Amino acid sequence: MTYEKYSMTMGLKKIKISELTLSDNLKGLYTIGVKLINGVQTSVKVSLEYIQTAYENAVAATNKANQAATNADNSRKQIEANESTRQSNENARVSAEQARSTAEAQREATESARVKAETGRADAEKKRVTAESGRVSAENTRVSAENGRIEAEKGRVNAENSRVSVEKERVTEFATIKKNAETATQNANTQADRAKGQADNPPKMGDNGNWWKWDEAQKKYVDTGVLAKGGVLYPTFSIDDDDMILYMEFEDEVSDKLIKFDEQTGELYLNVG
């Protein structure tokens, strides 16, 4: 695109594109090409800023989906660690149960001896007392083992409750992570669809000579009011010798984007691109 600068005092001055200041972003920049529509060669104007924004949004959505997957994996590792603790408590409960069974066997053997001693109590009271003492000692051992079993059972129940609680939290967290991942994926698809919509419907020159662009909300082209054609639309200038006023004449309707007047410098700019 080429610009010609007009000045009341200095006359016409042409500036090459290579002499203009380089832009540090794509905002307000466009690429222009030609597209054949229904056998008619039509000029096409595509916003580089919009394509860049759509790309950055798609990248951001992908990063969110990757983070959600990482959080799900961390949750799985924590659950596996809790399962290891539960298994250790279960092993302790089994050991206590075995000790209780051994003590119960000893108690039964002692009780059998007590019955025999009672039968011969009249003849051997001393033996009965001795056997009774052994029974009491065995009973104490059984009670101690039973108490250990009860404590182990409490530990197992607590571990089971903890496992159930963790499992519920894992299910809830997994559902949240899944929902977030689905939302992030949907956002990425939405941004991709928007970029595709703009690519499939690039700006075009309308019958009135203005640029028309695709409106996503209305799903149709709308008039931008920006002039897209030249030829007879270029204005002519003349100065009245009586009042020294600069007059501009047109042979057709011209967009207000074509002419710009700087009130501070008195310079008139004409966009002939």
C-alpha positions in Angstrom: 0.0 0.0 0.0 1.3 3.5 -0.9 0.4 6.8 0.8 0.7 10.3 -0.7 1.0 13.2 1.7 -0.4 16.6 0.8 0.7 19.9 2.3 -0.5 23.4 1.7 3.0 24.8 1.9 5.3 22.0 0.7 3.3 20.4 -2.1 3.2 16.7 -2.9 5.5 14.3 -1.1 5.6 10.6 -1.8 6.7 8.0 0.9 7.7 4.5 0.1 6.5 1.6 2.2 10.1 0.7 3.1 10.5 4.1 4.7 7.5 3.7 7.1 8.0 2.7 10.7 7.9 -1.1 11.2 5.0 -2.4 13.3 5.8 -4.5 16.4 2.4 -6.4 16.4 -0.2 -7.6 14.0 -3.0 -5.3 15.3 -4.6 -3.4 12.4 -2.5 -5.3 9.8 -4.1 -7.2 6.9 -3.1 -9.3 3.9 -4.7 -8.7 0.6 -5.1 -11.3 -2.2 -7.4 -12.4 -5.0 -10.1 -15.1 -4.8 -12.2 -16.5 -7.6 -15.9 -16.5 -6.5 -18.5 -17.8 -8.9 -16.1 -17.2 -11.8 -15.5 -13.6 -10.7 -12.1 -12.5 -9.6 -12.6 -10.7 -6.3 -10.1 -9.0 -3.9 -9.8 -10.5 -0.4 -8.6 -8.7 2.7 -7.8 -10.9 5.8 -7.0 -9.6 9.3 -3.6 -10.9 10.6 -4.5 -9.8 14.1 -7.6 -12.0 14.3 -5.7 -15.1 13.0 -3.0 -14.5 15.6 -5.6 -14.2 18.4 -7.4 -17.4 17.4 -4.0 -19.3 17.4 -3.0 -18.0 20.8 -6.4 -18.9 22.3 -6.1 -22.5 20.9 -2.6 -22.8 22.4 -3.9 -21.6 25.8 -6.8 -24.1 25.8 -4.4 -27.0 24.9 -2.2 -26.1 27.9 -5.2 -26.2 30.2 -6.1 -29.6 29.0 -2.5 -30.9 29.5 -2.5 -29.5 33.1 -5.8 -31.2 33.9 -4.3 -34.6 32.7 -1.3 -34.0 35.0 -3.6 -33.3 38.0 -5.5 -36.6 37.3 -2.2 -38.6 37.3 -1.1 -37.0 40.6 -4.4 -38.0 42.2 -3.9 -41.6 41.0 -0.5 -41.8 42.6 -1.8 -40.5 46.0 -4.6 -43.2 46.0 -2.0 -45.9 45.3 0.0 -44.7 48.3 -3.1 -44.8 50.6 -3.8 -48.3 49.4 -0.3 -49.4 50.5 -1.0 -48.1 54.0 -4.4 -49.9 54.1 -2.7 -53.2 53.2 -0.1 -52.8 56.0 -3.0 -52.3 58.5 -4.7 -55.4 57.1 -1.6 -57.5 57.6 -1.4 -56.3 61.2 -5.0 -57.3 61.8 -4.3 -60.8 60.3 -1.4 -61.3 62.6 -3.4 -60.3 65.6 -6.2 -62.7 64.6 -3.7 -65.5 64.3 -2.4 -64.7 67.8 -6.0 -64.8 69.1 -6.6 -68.2 67.5 -3.5 -69.6 69.2 -4.5 -68.2 72.6 -8.0 -69.6 72.1 -6.5 -73.1 71.4 -4.4 -72.8 74.6 -7.5 -71.8 76.6 -9.4 -74.8 75.3 -6.6 -77.1 76.2 -6.4 -75.7 79.7 -10.2 -75.9 80.1 -10.0 -79.6 79.2 -7.4 -80.1 81.9 -9.5 -78.2 84.4 -12.5 -80.5 83.7 -10.3 -83.6 84.4 -9.0 -82.0 87.5 -12.5 -81.2 88.8 -13.5 -84.8 88.3 -10.7 -85.8 90.6 -11.1 -82.8 93.0 -12.0 -84.9 96.0 -8.8 -86.8 95.6 -6.5 -84.0 94.3 -7.7 -80.5 95.4 -4.2 -79.2 95.1 -4.0 -80.4 91.5 -7.3 -78.5 90.8 -6.0 -75.3 92.3 -2.9 -75.6 90.2 -4.9 -76.4 87.1 -7.2 -73.5 87.9 -4.2 -71.1 88.2 -3.1 -72.3 84.8 -6.5 -71.7 83.4 -6.6 -68.2 84.7 -3.2 -67.5 83.3 -4.3 -68.8 79.9 -7.4 -66.7 80.1 -5.4 -63.6 80.8 -3.3 -64.4 77.7 -6.5 -64.9 75.7 -8.0 -61.7 77.0 -4.8 -59.8 76.1 -4.8 -61.4 72.6 -8.5 -60.6 72.3 -7.8 -57.0 73.2 -5.1 -56.9 70.6 -7.5 -58.3 68.0 -10.1 -55.7 68.9 -7.5 -52.9 68.6 -6.4 -54.3 65.3 -10.0 -54.5 64.1 -10.5 -50.9 65.0 -7.4 -50.0 63.0 -8.7 -52.0 60.1 -12.1 -50.3 60.3 -10.5 -46.9 60.5 -8.3 -47.7 57.5 -11.3 -49.0 55.6 -13.2 -45.8 56.4 -10.2 -43.7 55.4 -10.0 -45.7 52.1 -13.7 -45.2 51.4 -13.3 -41.5 52.1 -10.3 -41.2 49.8 -12.1 -43.2 47.2 -15.1 -40.8 47.4 -12.7 -37.8 47.1 -11.0 -39.4 44.2 -14.3 -40.0 42.4 -15.3 -36.4 43.0 -11.9 -35.0 42.0 -11.8 -37.2 38.9 -15.3 -36.0 37.9 -14.1 -32.4 38.3 -10.9 -33.0 36.4 -12.9 -34.7 33.6 -15.4 -31.8 33.4 -12.5 -29.2 33.3 -10.7 -31.2 30.6 -14.0 -31.4 28.6 -14.5 -27.7 29.0 -10.9 -26.9 27.9 -11.3 -29.2 24.9 -14.6 -27.5 24.0 -13.0 -24.1 24.3 -10.2 -25.2 22.0 -12.7 -26.5 19.5 -14.6 -23.3 19.7 -11.5 -21.2 18.9 -10.6 -23.5 16.1 -14.1 -23.2 14.6 -13.9 -19.4 14.8 -10.6 -19.3 13.0 -12.0 -21.7 10.4 -15.1 -19.5 10.0 -13.0 -16.4 9.3 -10.7 -18.4 6.9 -13.8 -19.7 5.0 -15.4 -16.3 4.9 -12.6 -13.7 4.3 -13.4 -10.0 3.8 -14.6 -9.2 0.3 -15.5 -6.1 -1.8 -19.2 -5.5 -1.9 -21.3 -4.1 -4.7 -21.1 -0.6 -3.2 -17.3 -0.6 -3.5 -16.7 -1.0 0.3 -15.1 -3.9 2.2 -17.5 -6.4 3.7 -16.5 -8.7 6.5 -18.0 -11.8 8.1 -20.0 -11.2 11.3 -19.8 -14.3 13.5 -22.9 -13.4 15.6 -25.1 -12.7 12.6 -23.5 -15.4 10.4 -23.5 -13.0 7.4 -21.3 -10.4 5.7 -21.7 -6.7 7.0 -20.6 -3.5 5.4 -17.5 -2.0 7.1 -17.8 1.4 5.4 -14.2 1.2 4.3 -13.7 1.9 0.6 -12.2 -1.0 -1.4 -12.1 0.3 -5.0 -10.4 3.2 -6.8 -10.5 4.6 -10.3 -13.1 7.4 -10.7 -13.5 7.5 -6.9 -10.3 9.4 -6.5 -11.0 13.1 -5.7 -9.7 16.2 -7.6 -8.5 19.3 -5.8 -8.6 23.0 -6.8 -7.9 26.3 -5.0 -10.2 29.3 -5.5 -8.0 32.4 -6.2 -10.6 34.7 -4.6 -10.9 33.1 -1.1 -7.7 30.8 -1.3 -9.9 27.8 -0.1 -9.0 24.3 -1.2 -11.9 22.5 -2.8 -12.3 18.7 -3.4 -14.6 17.2 -5.9 -15.7 13.5 -6.4 -17.3 11.7 -9.2 -18.8 9.0 -6.9 -19.4 8.3 -3.2 -16.2 8.1 -1.2 -15.7 6.6 2.3 -14.7 8.9 5.1 -11.7 6.6 5.6 -10.3 7.8 2.3 -9.5 11.4 3.4 -7.9 12.5 6.7 -7.2 16.2 7.6 -4.8 17.1 10.4 -6.2 20.3 12.0 -3.0 20.9 13.9 -0.6 20.9 11.0 -3.0 21.8 8.2 -2.0 18.7 6.3 -4.5 16.6 4.2 -3.8 12.9 3.8 -5.3 10.7 1.0 -5.3 6.9 1.4 -4.9 5.6 -2.2 -4.2 2.0 -1.1 
